[in-house]
Amino acid sequence: MKAAAFTAKVREQLSFEVVFLLIFLATVALRFYSLDLKLFHHDEAVHAWFAYKLLTDGTYLYDPMYHGPFLYYATAGVFSILGDSDLTGRLLPALFGCLVVLLVYPIYWLGYLDKKQTLVAALFLALSPNMVYFSRFLRNDIFIVFFTMLLLVALLYYFERGQTRYALLAGTAIGLGMSAKENMPIVILIFGVYLIYLIWTGKVRFPAHWIRDFVLGVFVAVAIATVFYSSFGAHPEMALDWWLRAIEHWTAMHEMQRLGGPPYFYLLLFILYEVPILILAIVGVLQFVDVAGMISRWRERRGWRGMERPGETGITDPDEEEIPESMPPPPEVAPPGLRGRFREIISGVGEIRPIDRQKEFARFAIFWMLLSLAAYAYIGEKVPWLILHQLLPMIFVAVYQMTTKKAIIAVVASILLVAMTFHVAFTPADINEPIVQVQNSEDLRWLFAKIDAADRVAVATDSYWPLPWYYRGDRSSKLAYYSQKVSEETIYNGDFDLVITHDADTYPALEGYVKETCRLNYWFSYDENKDRLLAYYFFRDGNVGSRILEVFSKVPAGTTT
């Protein structure tokens, strides 16, 4: 009796809203705790540097190599308020990563997810290693994930309520997404195709004023993109051809496959980091197509073979209703035809077919997931952060038909997500993981201490990032960037306390200097681990690929080396 009362009290205290709030608080903790634990990745340092230059010099010009302007203006805004640092540079990605989880709630509120589905989807978004890692990472992709969710919510509400404000919200999400990164059109295309299917099949209907709303939404999207890509009017010429430059650049990158990989590249990442979500998504697809029912019906059909069917022996099927001969056949209603259906659609009239909202949302999520997987398998540029755009719909597929038993399995399996999240996001050392791409090494902290103690530093290599970010402003004056190995005479005449080179193009020795080495950056190396892949999967150890700097420190006068 006492146990039953205790269970009832726990259930009362842990209401749906309380559990959702606890998941959100965990989301906040995982994204904001020790946000500057790791040094900036190569790309993060470049992005932060451009934002800093925008703030201090007021200069920015769109370059598709570095993606859209939203990140730079938004980050520069944070720098102007809170100062420029690794911590403040990652604040916006962490914030947007939290807001993604919150946006699951409006989808539940409209009835497209039930309570169990909502809580498990929020839990997966909160704990996913990739979602956490790239929410603590100054890149554009977590912004695209947020704008994708915002667009989804806006469209759902617009077709539910028909209010213009949701069309404006959708236009805002598209405009900001287009200003953030060039892969937003993939999302728009997938959503657009499915929306056409819903309208054509009569599952949703345009409101009477949809043309006005559409024009307003497009105007908002174009206006936002124009403002950002023209650098707020500083470069009006970019407003006309930024999209053409983006297409030309990324088409060239796709053909070049600068960072190429096999079509199954992202499947390997799912197996490495998101196994519970991947397995449950496969189960969700099988449940949706009703594989168990198909097998059962197939077995029933096999059972009829060799047997007389009802009616063949004069026995009437009790479920079969006899129709009197005098009863006329029901009148046939002719379909409206292609032209008539088109008129119904654009005029916002016609019957809406009743739908099972959760099943229709699952159908959409499967369509979204499969097309995303196909698109990024095809695209020649293979980088770990692009997994986010495939993971987001996969999470919604994974929560389909979330029974209590399935929910318990999902929660228990989340322990694996938590373990991997802490490994990739909170290990204060170099880790042998593909998720890092080319991460700047923690060994650089030793180099930073050497630079801080020096008065003049020669950087005689083109492998110098992230030094411009960490030595910006007044601190930059002590560094002389040559971007290549220079003559020894130049070094001696410059009277440098410290000389930094790359080990592939360096000096055998410098008179009066002592040489040490330092790892600049590192990455997962398939060649170093290909003979022990199973062991690597469980232990995540082994050698990494790396770029090594050679550091020559000047010996103080009167000392011997």
C-alpha positions in Angstrom: 0.0 0.0 0.0 2.8 2.3 0.9 4.7 1.5 -2.3 1.5 2.3 -4.3 1.1 5.6 -2.5 4.7 6.5 -3.1 4.4 5.6 -6.8 1.3 7.7 -7.1 3.0 10.7 -5.4 6.1 10.4 -7.7 3.8 10.4 -10.7 2.0 13.4 -9.4 5.2 15.3 -8.8 6.8 14.3 -12.1 4.1 15.6 -14.4 4.7 15.8 -18.1 5.5 19.5 -17.9 8.0 18.9 -15.0 9.8 16.2 -16.8 10.0 18.3 -20.0 11.4 21.2 -17.8 14.0 18.8 -16.3 15.1 17.7 -19.7 15.4 21.3 -20.8 17.5 22.2 -17.7 19.8 19.2 -18.6 20.0 20.6 -22.1 21.2 24.0 -20.8 23.7 22.4 -18.4 25.3 20.3 -21.2 25.6 23.2 -23.6 26.8 26.0 -21.2 28.9 24.2 -18.7 32.6 24.9 -19.1 31.9 26.2 -22.6 35.5 27.2 -23.2 36.9 23.9 -22.0 38.5 23.1 -25.4 40.5 25.4 -27.6 38.8 26.7 -30.7 38.7 24.4 -33.7 40.4 25.7 -36.8 37.1 26.9 -38.3 35.9 28.4 -35.0 39.0 30.5 -34.8 38.5 31.7 -38.4 34.8 32.5 -37.8 35.6 34.3 -34.5 38.4 36.3 -36.2 36.1 37.5 -38.9 33.4 38.5 -36.4 36.1 40.4 -34.4 37.3 42.2 -37.5 33.7 43.1 -38.3 33.3 44.6 -34.9 36.6 46.5 -34.8 37.0 47.5 -38.4 33.4 47.4 -39.6 34.5 45.2 -42.6 32.7 42.2 -44.0 32.2 40.8 -47.5 30.4 37.5 -48.2 32.6 34.7 -49.2 30.9 31.3 -49.8 34.0 29.5 -48.6 33.1 30.8 -45.1 29.3 30.5 -45.4 26.6 33.1 -44.8 26.9 36.4 -42.9 24.4 35.6 -40.0 27.1 34.0 -37.9 29.5 36.9 -38.2 27.0 39.7 -37.5 25.4 37.8 -34.6 28.8 36.9 -33.0 30.0 40.4 -33.5 26.9 41.6 -31.7 27.7 39.3 -28.7 31.3 40.5 -28.7 30.2 44.1 -28.6 28.1 43.4 -25.5 30.1 40.8 -23.6 33.6 41.1 -25.0 35.5 38.8 -27.3 36.6 35.4 -26.0 36.2 31.7 -26.7 33.4 31.6 -24.1 31.4 34.5 -25.6 32.1 33.2 -29.2 30.2 30.0 -28.3 27.3 31.5 -26.5 25.0 31.8 -29.5 25.5 28.2 -30.7 24.8 27.0 -27.1 21.6 29.2 -26.9 20.3 28.0 -30.3 21.0 24.4 -29.3 18.8 24.8 -26.2 16.0 26.5 -28.2 15.9 23.5 -30.6 14.7 21.4 -27.7 12.1 23.9 -26.6 10.6 23.9 -30.1 9.5 20.3 -29.7 6.8 21.5 -27.3 4.7 23.4 -29.9 4.6 20.3 -32.1 3.2 18.4 -29.2 0.8 21.2 -28.4 -0.8 20.8 -31.9 -1.1 17.0 -31.4 1.5 15.8 -33.8 3.4 14.1 -31.0 2.0 12.5 -27.8 3.6 13.0 -24.4 5.9 10.0 -24.6 7.1 11.0 -28.1 7.7 14.5 -27.0 9.7 13.6 -23.9 11.9 11.1 -25.7 12.4 13.4 -28.7 13.5 16.2 -26.3 15.7 13.7 -24.4 17.4 12.6 -27.6 18.0 16.2 -28.7 19.3 17.1 -25.3 21.7 14.2 -25.0 22.8 13.4 -28.6 26.6 13.6 -28.8 26.4 15.5 -32.1 23.8 17.9 -30.9 25.7 18.7 -27.8 29.1 18.9 -29.4 28.0 21.2 -32.2 26.0 23.3 -29.9 29.3 24.1 -28.2 31.0 24.9 -31.5 31.1 28.2 -33.4 29.8 27.0 -36.8 26.6 27.7 -38.7 25.0 24.2 -38.6 23.3 24.5 -35.2 21.7 27.7 -36.4 20.3 25.9 -39.5 18.9 23.2 -37.2 17.1 25.9 -35.2 15.8 27.7 -38.2 14.6 24.4 -39.6 12.7 23.6 -36.5 11.3 27.2 -36.4 10.1 26.8 -40.0 8.5 23.5 -39.2 6.6 24.9 -36.3 5.5 28.0 -38.3 4.2 25.9 -41.1 2.3 23.6 -38.8 0.7 26.5 -37.0 -0.1 28.3 -40.3 -2.1 25.4 -41.7 -3.8 24.8 -38.4 -4.8 28.3 -37.7 -4.4 30.2 -41.0 -3.0 33.3 -39.4 -0.7 35.6 -41.3 1.7 36.0 -38.5 2.8 32.3 -38.9 3.5 33.0 -42.6 5.7 35.9 -41.5 7.4 33.6 -39.0 8.1 31.1 -41.7 9.5 33.8 -44.0 11.7 34.9 -41.1 13.0 31.4 -40.5 13.8 31.0 -44.2 15.5 34.4 -44.5 17.7 33.8 -41.5 18.4 30.3 -42.5 19.4 31.4 -46.0 21.6 34.0 -44.4 23.3 31.4 -42.2 24.4 28.7 -44.6 23.9 27.5 -48.2 22.4 24.2 -47.3 19.1 25.8 -46.1 17.6 25.3 -49.7 17.8 21.5 -49.1 15.4 21.9 -46.2 13.1 24.3 -48.1 13.0 21.9 -51.0 12.1 18.8 -48.8 9.5 20.7 -46.9 8.1 22.2 -50.1 7.7 18.9 -51.9 5.9 17.3 -48.9 3.7 20.4 -48.6 2.6 20.0 -52.2 1.8 16.3 -51.5 -0.4 17.3 -48.4 -2.3 20.0 -50.4 -2.8 17.8 -53.5 -4.1 14.9 -51.4 -6.5 17.2 -49.5 -4.8 16.7 -46.1 -4.3 20.4 -45.6 -5.9 23.4 -47.3 -4.8 26.9 -48.0 -6.6 29.6 -46.2 -8.6 32.0 -48.3 -5.9 34.7 -48.0 -2.9 32.4 -48.7 -1.7 34.4 -51.7 -1.3 37.5 -49.7 0.4 35.5 -46.9 2.7 33.8 -49.4 3.8 37.2 -50.9 4.4 38.6 -47.4 6.4 35.6 -46.4 8.6 35.7 -49.5 9.1 39.4 -49.1 10.3 39.0 -45.5 12.7 36.1 -46.5 14.2 38.1 -49.4 14.5 41.3 -47.4 16.3 39.5 -44.5 18.7 37.8 -46.9 19.3 41.0 -48.9 20.1 43.0 -45.7 22.6 40.4 -44.5 24.3 39.6 -47.9 24.7 43.2 -48.8 26.5 43.8 -45.5 23.6 46.0 -44.3 23.9 48.1 -47.5 27.7 48.4 -47.5 28.0 46.1 -50.6 24.7 46.4 -52.5 26.1 44.5 -55.4 26.2 41.3 -53.3 22.4 41.5 -52.9 22.0 40.5 -56.6 24.5 37.7 -57.1 25.4 36.2 -53.7 23.2 33.1 -54.6 25.1 32.7 -57.9 28.5 32.8 -56.2 27.3 30.3 -53.6 26.1 27.9 -56.3 29.3 28.2 -58.3 31.5 27.7 -55.3 29.7 24.7 -53.8 29.3 23.0 -57.1 33.0 23.3 -57.6 33.6 21.9 -54.0 31.2 19.0 -54.7 33.1 18.1 -57.9 36.5 18.5 -56.3 35.6 16.5 -53.2 38.1 18.5 -51.2 36.9 16.7 -48.1 35.4 13.7 -49.8 34.2 10.4 -48.4 32.1 7.4 -49.4 28.2 7.7 -49.6 27.9 5.8 -46.3 30.2 8.3 -44.5 27.4 9.6 -42.3 26.1 6.1 -41.5 29.4 5.3 -39.9 29.1 8.5 -37.8 25.6 7.4 -36.7 27.0 4.0 -35.7 29.9 5.7 -33.8 27.8 8.2 -31.9 24.0 7.8 -32.2 23.4 4.0 -32.2 20.2 4.1 -30.0 18.6 6.7 -32.2 19.6 4.9 -35.4 18.2 1.6 -34.2 15.0 3.1 -32.9 14.6 5.0 -36.2 14.9 1.7 -38.1 12.3 0.2 -35.8 10.1 3.3 -36.3 10.2 2.9 -40.1 9.3 -0.9 -39.8 6.4 0.0 -37.5 5.2 2.7 -39.9 5.1 0.3 -42.9 3.6 -2.3 -40.6 6.0 -5.1 -41.4 4.5 -7.3 -38.7 1.1 -6.9 -40.2 2.4 -7.6 -43.7 4.0 -10.9 -42.5 0.8 -11.8 -40.7 -1.4 -11.2 -43.8 1.1 -13.1 -45.9 0.8 -16.1 -43.6 -2.9 -15.9 -43.7 -2.9 -16.0 -47.5 -0.6 -19.0 -47.4 -3.1 -20.7 -45.1 -5.9 -20.3 -47.7 -4.0 -22.2 -50.3 -5.5 -25.6 -51.0 -8.6 -24.7 -49.1 -12.1 -23.7 -50.5 -12.9 -20.1 -50.0 -16.1 -19.0 -48.3 -19.0 -19.0 -50.8 -17.5 -21.7 -53.0 -19.3 -24.5 -51.1 -22.5 -22.5 -50.8 -21.5 -21.3 -47.3 -21.9 -17.5 -47.0 -19.3 -15.5 -45.2 -21.1 -14.1 -42.2 -19.3 -10.8 -42.6 -20.5 -10.5 -46.1 -23.8 -8.5 -46.4 -26.3 -9.5 -49.0 -27.5 -6.7 -51.3 -31.1 -7.0 -52.6 -31.2 -7.2 -56.4 -33.7 -4.4 -56.5 -31.4 -2.0 -54.7 -29.8 0.4 -57.2 -26.0 0.8 -57.1 -24.6 3.9 -55.3 -24.2 6.9 -57.5 -20.6 7.5 -58.7 -19.1 10.9 -57.9 -16.8 11.9 -60.7 -13.5 13.3 -59.4 -13.0 17.0 -60.1 -10.2 16.4 -62.7 -6.8 18.0 -62.8 -8.1 21.5 -63.7 -10.9 21.3 -61.1 -8.5 20.1 -58.4 -6.1 22.9 -59.2 -8.9 25.4 -58.9 -9.9 24.0 -55.5 -6.3 24.3 -54.3 -5.6 27.9 -55.3 -9.1 29.0 -54.1 -8.7 27.4 -50.7 -11.9 25.4 -51.0 -12.7 21.7 -51.0 -12.9 19.1 -48.3 -10.0 18.3 -46.0 -9.4 14.6 -45.5 -9.3 13.6 -41.8 -5.8 12.5 -40.9 -4.1 10.7 -38.0 -1.8 13.6 -37.0 0.9 11.5 -35.4 1.0 9.1 -38.2 1.1 11.8 -40.8 3.9 13.6 -38.9 5.8 10.3 -38.9 5.3 9.9 -42.6 6.7 13.4 -43.1 9.6 12.7 -40.7 10.5 9.5 -42.7 10.3 11.4 -46.0 12.5 14.2 -44.5 15.0 11.7 -43.1 15.4 9.6 -46.2 15.8 12.6 -48.5 18.3 14.2 -46.2 20.3 11.0 -46.0 20.3 10.7 -49.8 21.2 14.4 -50.3 24.2 14.4 -48.0 25.3 10.9 -49.2 25.4 12.4 -52.7 27.1 15.8 -51.8 30.9 15.4 -52.3 31.9 17.5 -49.2 31.8 15.1 -46.2 32.3 16.8 -42.9 31.0 15.7 -39.5 28.8 18.7 -38.6 26.5 18.0 -41.6 25.2 14.9 -39.7 23.0 17.3 -37.7 20.6 17.9 -40.7 20.1 14.1 -41.0 19.9 13.5 -37.2 17.1 16.0 -36.6 14.4 14.1 -38.7 15.8 10.8 -37.6 15.0 11.6 -34.0 11.3 12.2 -34.9 11.3 8.9 -36.8 12.8 7.1 -33.7 9.9 8.2 -31.4 7.1 6.9 -33.7 4.6 4.7 -31.7 6.4 5.4 -28.4 4.8 2.8 -26.1 5.8 2.7 -22.5 8.0 -0.3 -23.2 9.7 1.4 -26.1 10.1 4.6 -24.0 11.9 2.7 -21.2 14.2 1.1 -23.8 14.9 4.6 -25.2 15.7 6.1 -21.7 18.0 3.1 -20.8 19.7 3.3 -24.2 20.3 7.1 -23.6 23.0 6.1 -21.1 25.2 5.3 -24.2 24.4 8.8 -25.5 25.4 10.4 -22.2 28.7 8.4 -22.0 29.6 9.4 -25.6 28.6 13.0 -25.0 30.9 13.4 -22.0 33.7 11.7 -23.9 33.5 14.0 -27.0 32.5 17.2 -25.3 34.0 17.2 -21.9 37.4 15.5 -22.3 40.0 18.2 -21.6 42.6 16.6 -23.9 43.0 15.5 -27.6 40.5 12.8 -28.5 40.8 10.2 -31.3 37.3 10.9 -32.8 36.1 11.7 -36.4 33.7 14.3 -34.9 36.7 16.7 -34.3 37.5 16.9 -38.0 40.7 19.0 -37.6 40.8 20.2 -34.1 43.4 22.5 -32.6 45.5 20.6 -30.1 45.5 21.3 -26.3 49.3 21.2 -26.7 49.0 24.7 -28.1 48.5 26.0 -24.5 52.2 25.3 -24.0 53.0 27.3 -27.1 50.8 30.2 -26.0 52.8 30.3 -22.8 56.0 30.6 -24.8 54.6 33.3 -27.0 53.4 35.2 -23.9 56.9 35.2 -22.4 58.5 36.4 -25.7 58.8 40.0 -27.0 59.2 39.1 -30.8 57.9 36.0 -32.5 58.5 34.9 -36.1 55.8 32.7 -37.6 57.6 31.2 -40.6 54.8 28.9 -41.9 51.4 29.1 -43.4 50.1 26.7 -40.7 49.5 29.4 -38.2 45.8 29.3 -37.3 44.5 29.8 -34.6 47.3 32.3 -33.7 45.6 35.4 -35.3 42.5 34.8 -33.1 44.4 34.2 -29.8 46.8 37.1 -30.5 44.5 39.8 -31.8 44.3 43.5 -31.0 47.3 44.9 -29.1 48.7 41.4 -28.6 49.2 40.9 -32.3 52.1 43.3 -32.5 54.6 40.8 -31.2 54.0 38.3 -34.0 55.5 38.7 -37.5 53.7 36.4 -40.0 55.9 35.3 -43.0 53.6 32.5 -44.1 56.6 30.5 -45.3 60.1 29.6 -44.2 62.4 32.6 -44.6 66.2 32.8 -44.7 68.2 32.3 -41.5 69.6 35.8 -42.0 66.1 37.2 -41.8 65.6 35.4 -38.5 68.9 36.6 -37.0 68.4 40.2 -38.2 64.9 40.2 -36.7 66.3 39.3 -33.2 63.3 37.0 -32.6 62.9 35.4 -29.2 60.7 32.6 -30.7 60.6 31.1 -34.2 57.7 28.9 -35.3 57.8 26.6 -38.3 56.1 23.6 -39.7 58.1 20.3 -39.4 57.7 19.7 -43.2 59.5 22.9 -44.0 61.8 23.9 -41.2 65.4 24.6 -40.3 67.8 21.8 -39.3 69.0 24.1 -36.5 69.3 27.8 -35.7 72.4 29.1 -34.0 71.6 30.3 -30.5 68.2 28.6 -30.4 66.9 25.4 -28.9 64.3 23.4 -30.8 61.2 21.8 -29.4 58.1 20.4 -31.1 54.4 21.0 -30.5 51.3 19.5 -32.0 49.3 22.1 -33.8 46.1 20.1 -34.6 44.9 16.6 -34.9 42.3 14.4 -36.6 41.1 10.8 -36.6 43.3 8.8 -39.0 41.7 5.8 -40.7 45.2 4.6 -41.8 46.4 4.5 -38.2 43.4 2.5 -37.0 42.2 0.4 -40.0 43.7 -2.8 -38.7 42.0 -2.5 -35.3 38.6 -1.0 -36.1 36.6 -3.2 -33.7 39.0 -2.4 -30.8 38.9 1.3 -31.7 35.1 1.3 -31.6 35.0 0.2 -28.0 38.2 1.9 -26.7 38.5 5.0 -28.9 42.2 4.9 -28.6 45.1 4.6 -31.0 47.1 7.1 -33.0 45.7 10.3 -34.5 46.9 12.2 -37.6 48.5 15.5 -36.7 50.4 18.5 -37.9 53.5 19.3 -35.9 55.1 22.7 -35.3 58.8 23.1 -34.6 59.5 25.9 -32.1 62.9 27.5 -31.8 63.4 29.4 -28.5 66.3 31.8 -28.2 68.9 30.9 -25.6 69.5 33.8 -23.2 73.0 35.4 -23.6 75.6 33.8 -21.4 73.8 30.4 -21.4 74.8 27.2 -23.2 72.5 24.8 -24.9 
